[in-house]
């Protein structure tokens, strides 16, 4: 297998300082709207990075469910590896990769649990099978077999056939409050456009172009 020859040029256009909004959340919203309009697959998929007590980084893909001036929200089991590591070290980064339009956004910030009421409101909007799956899966724990997971799912399906599926006690949301953003646009010859938003001394947003 020869991976060294696997490459392509990025030809989707550029990104200039004049293209950028003064506020990074506005710029994020602008790019997300464009991604949705372009029907990019899995537009809300993002990598979430955490670090354990031994400084071992870990990443996984989750789905962004909400964003506003307070931060970026995703949901998980609170006994999962990512939730436990965020409890020990709330510093994290998010990465959106929209490969078909040659764009990435990296967001650095700190994560905190959202309130149970907000988690319950979102949980009630999930498909019933997704609700049951959240209750059946003790995320990140060792499974005896897939059959054991399916048996738990089917048991819960029978138990809650005539009632609403309740919010699991160990399931809910995290909100990531951002202090740094980086917007990346692929360009030909690997001379990509990169712009970083970071907080200044007066909490204003400073925009800088970075070398690719």
C-alpha positions, 0 to 999 in steps of 0.5 A: 500500500502506497499512501505517499502518492495519495493527494489532491489539490484544494480548489474551492476558493480562498479566504481573505481578512475582508471575508471574515466577520468581526465576531467568530460566532457570526463567522461560524454561523455563516460557514454552517449556513453555507455547509447546510445549503451545500448539503455537505454530509454530516454537517454537524459532526465534530471531533471532541478532544479530551486528555486523561489523568496521564496526559493521554489525549483521546478524540471521538466524533459527536454531533453538535446540537446547538450553538449560541453566544454561551457555547457549543452543545453536545450530548453524551453519557456522563460515565463515558470516557469523554465525560469523565475526562472532561470532569477531570480536565474541562479544557477541550477542542472541537474540530469540524472537517467539511472535506468536500468544500475544503474547510475546517474549523477548530475551536478551543475552550472549556466544557461544563455540564448543562442543566438537567432541564435543558438536557431533558428538553433535548432528550424529549425530541430524540427518536424513541429508539435513540432514547432507548439506545441512550438508556441501554448503552453504558457508554465506554464500558466493556460489553460481554457481547452485542447480544447482551446490548440488544437484550437490554435494548429490547427489555427497555423497549418492552418496559416503556412501550406504553409510557415515555422513555425517561431521561437517564440519570447518567446522560446529558449535555456539555457546553463548550465555551470558546476562547479561540477559533481557527478557520481553515480554507484549503488552497492550491499548492498547500498554501492554505488560508488560516485565520485565528480569533483569540481574546485580547487583554480587553476581551476583544477578538483579535484576528490573525492570519497564520502560516499554512 
